């Protein structure tokens, strides 16, 4: 296993272990690349194991990943109030 991939997996596991029990929302902004190893590991772990936590990844890139299609919402620019309403609407999911 590549050392960088091992570090990414370990970092993602720690994030999930801290956020999941509390049902925390993790917001990752300005993602430069959806191919970042830590983000890839985190997306994979959240998809498979998270039940209570929420993960929001904001990127200018379009991830277009088949395994995430059911979890991906494409949003354009929106006022803060609309974004707040969207988050409140989905906070109990």
Secondary structure, 3 states (H helix, E strand, C coil): CCHHHHHHHHHHHHHHHHHHCCCCEEEEEEECCCCCHHHHHHHHHHHHHCCCCEEEEEECCCCCCHHHHHHCCCCCCCCHHHHHHHHHHHCCC
